[in-house]
Amino acid sequence: MHANRRTILAAGAGLAALAVPGRVQAQPALIRKPIPSSGEMIPVVGLGSARRYEDAKTEEDIAPLRETFRRFQQLGGTVLDTSPTYGVAEPVMGGLMADLSIRPSMFVCTKVAVDNKEQGRAQIEQCFRNLRTDRIDLIAVHNLRDIADELATLRELKAAGRIRYLGATTSFDRQYEAFEAMMRRETLDSIQIDYALDNRNAADRIIPLARDRGMAVFVNLPFGRGSVFRATQGKPLPDWAAEIDCTTWAQVMLKYIVSHEAVTCAIPGMAQARYVDDNLMAARGRMPDAALRRRMEQYIDAL
């Protein structure tokens, strides 16, 4: 994903002014949206930890991730997403927050992905240790695994004040029917779902249902597993990109997602500080209206 993306990013010369080592230039505040169950406002773009964080075991691996976290915090980012299923990503993120002393300002999300209640309790306790915290903002049941048992455990943790929000995730169309049924019978603070400019199936039923049920929507795979970058590689931005203050394709893709009225936060993976500069620009400036969103869909469908 990143290799194709950054070939395109090289054309976004407007980012150069932002990437000044050690300095954050004055910029508009990040756009925020509320978590419906509480009204708490969070930035519409967060940081995901799949892939590049999964095998980060040496200082050489971790150094660029540390600069990524530093830049993310400097620019006002707060939402961090991880999982115990992402290799060593969870303890790496816990270590980075501790190194930089930024845990109090972060909104930390992780997951539970096991097959029974006992395993779930053990995994969740390890999440607290990995993240070096006694309170986690959001834990979601990953890909519907042992959903009833794990939600029961998460509700106990929420009642005890150890977590603030609970939810469920999927990134597979084949799970959508079961996921929708679960959303109708369970009370959740949030869902996490795959959604991208070229992968819009979740917008048919899942995302509208989340809105109707008062659930925050976090978006994984916002770049369509890299497919949208491959489709747009080497292509100049359309004229309409300037209407929403976009200078790169990544910003176009993210603004399409977060402009959906029911989407709370997109969580693209970011493993270099320059990706933070790029992606967080999608949380600033003008957003596409309904008419421009349709033009964006038509554009990507025609490629």
Secondary structure as a PSIPRED ss2 file (coil, helix, strand):
# PSIPRED VFORMAT (PSIPRED V4.0)

   1 M C   1.000  0.000  0.000
   2 H H   0.000  1.000  0.000
   3 A H   0.000  1.000  0.000
   4 N H   0.000  1.000  0.000
   5 R H   0.000  1.000  0.000
   6 R H   0.000  1.000  0.000
   7 T H   0.000  1.000  0.000
   8 I H   0.000  1.000  0.000
   9 L H   0.000  1.000  0.000
  10 A C   1.000  0.000  0.000
  11 A C   1.000  0.000  0.000
  12 G C   1.000  0.000  0.000
  13 A H   0.000  1.000  0.000
  14 G H   0.000  1.000  0.000
  15 L H   0.000  1.000  0.000
  16 A H   0.000  1.000  0.000
  17 A H   0.000  1.000  0.000
  18 L C   1.000  0.000  0.000
  19 A C   1.000  0.000  0.000
  20 V C   1.000  0.000  0.000
  21 P C   1.000  0.000  0.000
  22 G C   1.000  0.000  0.000
  23 R C   1.000  0.000  0.000
  24 V C   1.000  0.000  0.000
  25 Q C   1.000  0.000  0.000
  26 A C   1.000  0.000  0.000
  27 Q C   1.000  0.000  0.000
  28 P C   1.000  0.000  0.000
  29 A C   1.000  0.000  0.000
  30 L C   1.000  0.000  0.000
  31 I C   1.000  0.000  0.000
  32 R E   0.000  0.000  1.000
  33 K E   0.000  0.000  1.000
  34 P E   0.000  0.000  1.000
  35 I C   1.000  0.000  0.000
  36 P C   1.000  0.000  0.000
  37 S C   1.000  0.000  0.000
  38 S C   1.000  0.000  0.000
  39 G C   1.000  0.000  0.000
  40 E C   1.000  0.000  0.000
  41 M E   0.000  0.000  1.000
  42 I E   0.000  0.000  1.000
  43 P E   0.000  0.000  1.000
  44 V C   1.000  0.000  0.000
  45 V E   0.000  0.000  1.000
  46 G C   1.000  0.000  0.000
  47 L E   0.000  0.000  1.000
  48 G E   0.000  0.000  1.000
  49 S C   1.000  0.000  0.000
  50 A C   1.000  0.000  0.000
  51 R C   1.000  0.000  0.000
  52 R C   1.000  0.000  0.000
  53 Y C   1.000  0.000  0.000
  54 E C   1.000  0.000  0.000
  55 D C   1.000  0.000  0.000
  56 A C   1.000  0.000  0.000
  57 K C   1.000  0.000  0.000
  58 T C   1.000  0.000  0.000
  59 E H   0.000  1.000  0.000
  60 E H   0.000  1.000  0.000
  61 D H   0.000  1.000  0.000
  62 I H   0.000  1.000  0.000
  63 A H   0.000  1.000  0.000
  64 P H   0.000  1.000  0.000
  65 L H   0.000  1.000  0.000
  66 R H   0.000  1.000  0.000
  67 E H   0.000  1.000  0.000
  68 T H   0.000  1.000  0.000
  69 F H   0.000  1.000  0.000
  70 R H   0.000  1.000  0.000
  71 R H   0.000  1.000  0.000
  72 F H   0.000  1.000  0.000
  73 Q H   0.000  1.000  0.000
  74 Q H   0.000  1.000  0.000
  75 L C   1.000  0.000  0.000
  76 G C   1.000  0.000  0.000
  77 G C   1.000  0.000  0.000
  78 T C   1.000  0.000  0.000
  79 V E   0.000  0.000  1.000
  80 L E   0.000  0.000  1.000
  81 D E   0.000  0.000  1.000
  82 T C   1.000  0.000  0.000
  83 S C   1.000  0.000  0.000
  84 P C   1.000  0.000  0.000
  85 T C   1.000  0.000  0.000
  86 Y C   1.000  0.000  0.000
  87 G C   1.000  0.000  0.000
  88 V C   1.000  0.000  0.000
  89 A H   0.000  1.000  0.000
  90 E H   0.000  1.000  0.000
  91 P H   0.000  1.000  0.000
  92 V H   0.000  1.000  0.000
  93 M H   0.000  1.000  0.000
  94 G H   0.000  1.000  0.000
  95 G H   0.000  1.000  0.000
  96 L H   0.000  1.000  0.000
  97 M H   0.000  1.000  0.000
  98 A H   0.000  1.000  0.000
  99 D H   0.000  1.000  0.000
 100 L H   0.000  1.000  0.000
 101 S C   1.000  0.000  0.000
 102 I C   1.000  0.000  0.000
 103 R H   0.000  1.000  0.000
 104 P H   0.000  1.000  0.000
 105 S H   0.000  1.000  0.000
 106 M C   1.000  0.000  0.000
 107 F E   0.000  0.000  1.000
 108 V E   0.000  0.000  1.000
 109 C E   0.000  0.000  1.000
 110 T E   0.000  0.000  1.000
 111 K E   0.000  0.000  1.000
 112 V E   0.000  0.000  1.000
 113 A C   1.000  0.000  0.000
 114 V C   1.000  0.000  0.000
 115 D C   1.000  0.000  0.000
 116 N C   1.000  0.000  0.000
 117 K H   0.000  1.000  0.000
 118 E H   0.000  1.000  0.000
 119 Q H   0.000  1.000  0.000
 120 G H   0.000  1.000  0.000
 121 R H   0.000  1.000  0.000
 122 A H   0.000  1.000  0.000
 123 Q H   0.000  1.000  0.000
 124 I H   0.000  1.000  0.000
 125 E H   0.000  1.000  0.000
 126 Q H   0.000  1.000  0.000
 127 C H   0.000  1.000  0.000
 128 F H   0.000  1.000  0.000
 129 R H   0.000  1.000  0.000
 130 N H   0.000  1.000  0.000
 131 L H   0.000  1.000  0.000
 132 R C   1.000  0.000  0.000
 133 T C   1.000  0.000  0.000
 134 D C   1.000  0.000  0.000
 135 R C   1.000  0.000  0.000
 136 I E   0.000  0.000  1.000
 137 D E   0.000  0.000  1.000
 138 L E   0.000  0.000  1.000
 139 I E   0.000  0.000  1.000
 140 A E   0.000  0.000  1.000
 141 V E   0.000  0.000  1.000
 142 H H   0.000  1.000  0.000
 143 N H   0.000  1.000  0.000
 144 L H   0.000  1.000  0.000
 145 R C   1.000  0.000  0.000
 146 D C   1.000  0.000  0.000
 147 I H   0.000  1.000  0.000
 148 A H   0.000  1.000  0.000
 149 D H   0.000  1.000  0.000
 150 E H   0.000  1.000  0.000
 151 L H   0.000  1.000  0.000
 152 A H   0.000  1.000  0.000
 153 T H   0.000  1.000  0.000
 154 L H   0.000  1.000  0.000
 155 R H   0.000  1.000  0.000
 156 E H   0.000  1.000  0.000
 157 L H   0.000  1.000  0.000
 158 K H   0.000  1.000  0.000
 159 A H   0.000  1.000  0.000
 160 A C   1.000  0.000  0.000
 161 G C   1.000  0.000  0.000
 162 R C   1.000  0.000  0.000
 163 I E   0.000  0.000  1.000
 164 R E   0.000  0.000  1.000
 165 Y E   0.000  0.000  1.000
 166 L E   0.000  0.000  1.000
 167 G E   0.000  0.000  1.000
 168 A E   0.000  0.000  1.000
 169 T E   0.000  0.000  1.000
 170 T C   1.000  0.000  0.000
 171 S C   1.000  0.000  0.000
 172 F C   1.000  0.000  0.000
 173 D H   0.000  1.000  0.000
 174 R H   0.000  1.000  0.000
 175 Q H   0.000  1.000  0.000
 176 Y H   0.000  1.000  0.000
 177 E H   0.000  1.000  0.000
 178 A H   0.000  1.000  0.000
 179 F H   0.000  1.000  0.000
 180 E H   0.000  1.000  0.000
 181 A H   0.000  1.000  0.000
 182 M H   0.000  1.000  0.000
 183 M H   0.000  1.000  0.000
 184 R H   0.000  1.000  0.000
 185 R H   0.000  1.000  0.000
 186 E C   1.000  0.000  0.000
 187 T C   1.000  0.000  0.000
 188 L C   1.000  0.000  0.000
 189 D C   1.000  0.000  0.000
 190 S E   0.000  0.000  1.000
 191 I E   0.000  0.000  1.000
 192 Q E   0.000  0.000  1.000
 193 I E   0.000  0.000  1.000
 194 D E   0.000  0.000  1.000
 195 Y C   1.000  0.000  0.000
 196 A E   0.000  0.000  1.000
 197 L C   1.000  0.000  0.000
 198 D C   1.000  0.000  0.000
 199 N E   0.000  0.000  1.000
 200 R C   1.000  0.000  0.000
 201 N H   0.000  1.000  0.000
 202 A H   0.000  1.000  0.000
 203 A H   0.000  1.000  0.000
 204 D C   1.000  0.000  0.000
 205 R C   1.000  0.000  0.000
 206 I H   0.000  1.000  0.000
 207 I H   0.000  1.000  0.000
 208 P H   0.000  1.000  0.000
 209 L H   0.000  1.000  0.000
 210 A H   0.000  1.000  0.000
 211 R H   0.000  1.000  0.000
 212 D H   0.000  1.000  0.000
 213 R H   0.000  1.000  0.000
 214 G C   1.000  0.000  0.000
 215 M C   1.000  0.000  0.000
 216 A E   0.000  0.000  1.000
 217 V E   0.000  0.000  1.000
 218 F E   0.000  0.000  1.000
 219 V E   0.000  0.000  1.000
 220 N E   0.000  0.000  1.000
 221 L C   1.000  0.000  0.000
 222 P C   1.000  0.000  0.000
 223 F C   1.000  0.000  0.000
 224 G H   0.000  1.000  0.000
 225 R H   0.000  1.000  0.000
 226 G H   0.000  1.000  0.000
 227 S H   0.000  1.000  0.000
 228 V H   0.000  1.000  0.000
 229 F H   0.000  1.000  0.000
 230 R H   0.000  1.000  0.000
 231 A H   0.000  1.000  0.000
 232 T H   0.000  1.000  0.000
 233 Q C   1.000  0.000  0.000
 234 G C   1.000  0.000  0.000
 235 K C   1.000  0.000  0.000
 236 P C   1.000  0.000  0.000
 237 L C   1.000  0.000  0.000
 238 P C   1.000  0.000  0.000
 239 D H   0.000  1.000  0.000
 240 W H   0.000  1.000  0.000
 241 A H   0.000  1.000  0.000
 242 A H   0.000  1.000  0.000
 243 E H   0.000  1.000  0.000
 244 I H   0.000  1.000  0.000
 245 D C   1.000  0.000  0.000
 246 C C   1.000  0.000  0.000
 247 T C   1.000  0.000  0.000
 248 T C   1.000  0.000  0.000
 249 W H   0.000  1.000  0.000
 250 A H   0.000  1.000  0.000
 251 Q H   0.000  1.000  0.000
 252 V H   0.000  1.000  0.000
 253 M H   0.000  1.000  0.000
 254 L H   0.000  1.000  0.000
 255 K H   0.000  1.000  0.000
 256 Y H   0.000  1.000  0.000
 257 I H   0.000  1.000  0.000
 258 V H   0.000  1.000  0.000
 259 S C   1.000  0.000  0.000
 260 H C   1.000  0.000  0.000
 261 E C   1.000  0.000  0.000
 262 A C   1.000  0.000  0.000
 263 V C   1.000  0.000  0.000
 264 T C   1.000  0.000  0.000
 265 C E   0.000  0.000  1.000
 266 A E   0.000  0.000  1.000
 267 I C   1.000  0.000  0.000
 268 P C   1.000  0.000  0.000
 269 G E   0.000  0.000  1.000
 270 M C   1.000  0.000  0.000
 271 A C   1.000  0.000  0.000
 272 Q C   1.000  0.000  0.000
 273 A H   0.000  1.000  0.000
 274 R H   0.000  1.000  0.000
 275 Y H   0.000  1.000  0.000
 276 V H   0.000  1.000  0.000
 277 D H   0.000  1.000  0.000
 278 D H   0.000  1.000  0.000
 279 N H   0.000  1.000  0.000
 280 L H   0.000  1.000  0.000
 281 M H   0.000  1.000  0.000
 282 A H   0.000  1.000  0.000
 283 A H   0.000  1.000  0.000
 284 R C   1.000  0.000  0.000
 285 G C   1.000  0.000  0.000
 286 R C   1.000  0.000  0.000
 287 M C   1.000  0.000  0.000
 288 P C   1.000  0.000  0.000
 289 D C   1.000  0.000  0.000
 290 A H   0.000  1.000  0.000
 291 A H   0.000  1.000  0.000
 292 L H   0.000  1.000  0.000
 293 R H   0.000  1.000  0.000
 294 R H   0.000  1.000  0.000
 295 R H   0.000  1.000  0.000
 296 M H   0.000  1.000  0.000
 297 E H   0.000  1.000  0.000
 298 Q H   0.000  1.000  0.000
 299 Y H   0.000  1.000  0.000
 300 I H   0.000  1.000  0.000
 301 D H   0.000  1.000  0.000
 302 A H   0.000  1.000  0.000
 303 L C   1.000  0.000  0.000
